[in-house]
Amino acid sequence: MDGDLRLLTIVGVVADTHEESLEIPAHPTVYVDILQRPRGSFTVVMRADTDPSSVFSAARGIMRELAPDVPPRFRTFSQVYSASLGSRKFNVTLVGVFAGTALLLALAGIYGVIAYSATRRTREIGVRMALGTSPVNVLRMVLGQGMRTAAIGVVIGIAGSLVLTRTMQSLLFGVTATDPLTFAAVALALAAVALLACYLPARRATRVDPMVALRHE
């Protein structure tokens, strides 16, 4: 292992340990007595039921007495764990910012396109109402056609995202890239915006006098 030919006695076997990062596979490791295999630096793990700051203070005093020329470094396990995921946290945060911006642009785009399409149909709505169609039927027609278009877009978007999220799998720990709650929330948000974009222009058009709507350009 390290060139030392002295035999070691196995006293126990432990599970795999990710010493460097969660994304790096565990490699073969042997734990030995520091007196049998001396090293220039080593880590001492302490488990305490009290506040870590008080333990650090006491341990720092002991180290100052034993080795005043050695600068010790104290960290909690949470700090060690967080530091090992530092680069991944930055990447996920960056992806989250871009994803949030893309979602806002998608919401604004859906509202603009569907609202414009519904407004363009003001003259058609006036003709239908002049022929006796009730405002409720006109509203139902506009909402149905607009939501049908939005539903097709949402389905295509979800199918594409299921394929693209595979590239994010390496950035995640403890959760899946295809989280159903996230997909459902995004789909509901897009559907709500599409519904609002259809409802408001159609509602305004049904309140306009048919003769005014017929002259609308």
C-alpha positions in Angstrom: 0.0 0.0 0.0 2.6 2.5 1.1 5.9 0.6 0.8 5.9 -0.4 4.5 6.2 -4.2 4.6 5.1 -4.5 8.3 1.9 -6.6 8.6 -1.3 -5.1 9.9 -4.0 -6.9 11.7 -7.6 -6.3 10.5 -9.8 -5.4 13.4 -13.0 -4.3 11.5 -14.5 -3.3 8.2 -16.5 -0.1 7.5 -18.7 1.1 4.7 -17.4 3.1 1.7 -16.4 6.7 2.6 -16.5 9.6 0.2 -13.6 11.6 1.5 -13.2 14.3 -1.2 -16.6 14.8 -2.7 -20.0 13.0 -3.1 -19.6 12.9 -6.9 -16.2 11.1 -6.7 -16.5 7.3 -6.2 -15.1 5.9 -3.0 -11.7 4.4 -3.5 -10.0 1.6 -1.5 -9.1 3.0 1.9 -7.3 1.5 5.0 -7.5 3.1 8.4 -4.3 2.6 10.5 -2.9 3.8 13.8 -1.1 7.1 13.3 1.8 5.7 15.3 2.2 2.8 12.9 1.9 4.9 9.8 3.0 8.5 10.7 1.9 11.3 8.4 2.8 15.0 8.2 -0.9 16.0 8.8 -4.0 14.3 10.0 -7.6 14.9 11.0 -9.1 14.3 14.4 -12.9 13.8 14.5 -14.6 14.7 17.8 -18.2 13.9 18.7 -19.8 16.1 21.4 -23.2 16.8 22.8 -22.4 20.4 23.6 -21.9 23.5 21.5 -19.1 23.0 19.0 -17.6 26.4 19.8 -16.8 25.4 23.4 -15.3 22.1 22.2 -13.1 24.1 19.7 -12.0 26.4 22.4 -10.9 23.6 24.7 -9.2 21.6 21.9 -7.4 24.7 20.7 -6.0 25.2 24.2 -4.8 21.6 24.3 -3.2 21.9 20.9 -1.4 25.1 22.0 0.1 23.2 24.9 1.1 20.1 22.9 2.3 21.7 19.7 2.4 25.5 19.9 4.0 25.8 16.4 1.1 23.8 14.7 -1.8 25.9 13.4 -4.9 23.8 14.0 -8.1 24.2 11.9 -11.5 23.5 13.3 -14.7 22.9 11.4 -18.0 21.3 12.1 -19.2 18.4 9.9 -21.9 20.6 8.4 -19.2 23.0 7.3 -17.1 20.2 5.8 -20.1 18.8 4.0 -21.2 22.3 2.7 -17.6 23.0 1.4 -17.5 19.8 -0.5 -20.7 20.9 -2.4 -19.6 24.5 -2.9 -19.0 24.3 -6.7 -22.1 22.3 -7.3 -24.2 24.7 -5.3 -22.9 27.6 -7.5 -23.8 25.6 -10.6 -27.3 24.7 -9.4 -27.9 28.3 -8.3 -26.8 29.6 -11.7 -29.0 27.1 -13.5 -31.9 28.1 -11.2 -31.5 31.8 -12.1 -31.5 31.0 -15.8 -34.5 28.6 -15.4 -36.4 31.3 -13.5 -35.7 33.9 -16.2 -36.7 31.5 -18.9 -40.0 30.7 -17.0 -40.8 34.4 -16.7 -40.0 35.0 -20.4 -42.2 32.0 -21.3 -45.1 33.3 -19.2 -44.8 36.8 -20.7 -44.6 35.3 -24.2 -47.6 33.0 -23.7 -49.7 35.9 -22.3 -48.7 38.3 -25.2 -49.3 35.8 -28.0 -52.6 34.5 -26.8 -53.9 37.9 -25.7 -53.0 39.3 -29.1 -54.7 36.4 -30.9 -57.9 36.8 -28.8 -57.9 40.6 -29.4 -57.6 40.0 -33.2 -60.8 38.1 -33.0 -62.9 41.0 -31.8 -64.6 41.5 -35.2 -65.3 37.7 -35.3 -66.8 37.9 -31.8 -69.0 40.8 -32.9 -70.3 38.8 -35.9 -71.1 35.8 -33.7 -72.9 38.0 -31.1 -74.8 39.8 -33.9 -76.0 36.4 -35.1 -77.3 35.6 -31.6 -74.4 33.7 -29.9 -74.5 34.3 -26.2 -71.4 35.9 -24.4 -71.0 32.7 -22.4 -70.7 30.5 -25.6 -68.2 33.1 -27.1 -66.2 33.1 -24.0 -66.2 29.3 -23.8 -65.1 29.1 -27.5 -62.2 31.5 -27.0 -61.0 29.8 -23.8 -61.2 26.4 -25.3 -59.2 27.2 -28.4 -56.6 29.2 -26.4 -56.2 26.5 -23.8 -55.9 23.8 -26.4 -53.0 25.6 -28.0 -51.4 26.2 -24.6 -51.8 22.5 -23.6 -50.1 21.4 -26.8 -47.2 23.7 -26.0 -47.0 22.5 -22.4 -46.9 18.8 -23.4 -44.2 19.4 -26.0 -42.2 21.4 -23.4 -42.5 18.8 -20.7 -41.4 16.1 -23.2 -38.4 18.1 -24.2 -37.5 18.9 -20.6 -37.6 15.2 -19.6 -34.9 14.6 -22.1 -32.8 17.6 -21.3 -32.9 17.1 -17.5 -30.8 14.0 -17.8 -27.8 16.4 -18.2 -28.5 17.8 -14.7 -28.5 14.4 -12.9 -24.8 14.8 -12.0 -25.6 18.1 -10.2 -28.2 16.7 -7.9 -27.9 14.7 -4.7 -30.9 13.2 -2.9 -33.5 14.3 -5.5 -34.3 13.3 -9.0 -34.0 15.6 -12.1 -37.6 14.6 -13.0 -39.3 15.8 -9.9 -43.1 15.5 -10.5 -43.9 18.4 -8.2 -41.7 20.8 -10.1 -43.1 19.7 -13.5 -46.7 20.0 -12.2 -46.1 23.5 -10.7 -44.6 24.8 -14.0 -47.4 23.3 -16.1 -50.0 24.8 -13.8 -48.4 28.2 -13.9 -48.2 28.2 -17.7 -51.8 27.0 -17.9 -53.0 29.7 -15.5 -51.3 32.4 -17.6 -52.8 31.1 -20.8 -56.2 31.0 -19.2 -55.8 34.6 -18.0 -54.6 35.7 -21.5 -57.6 34.1 -23.1 -60.2 35.3 -20.6 -59.4 39.0 -20.3 -59.5 39.9 -24.0 -62.5 37.6 -24.7 -64.3 39.1 -21.7 -63.7 42.6 -22.9 -64.9 41.7 -26.4 -68.1 40.2 -25.2 -69.0 43.4 -23.4 -68.5 45.5 -26.5 -71.6 46.4 -28.6 -71.8 44.1 -31.7 -71.9 47.1 -34.0 -68.8 48.6 -32.5 -67.1 45.2 -32.7 -68.0 44.8 -36.4 -66.2 48.1 -37.1 -63.1 47.1 -35.1 -59.9 46.8 -37.0 
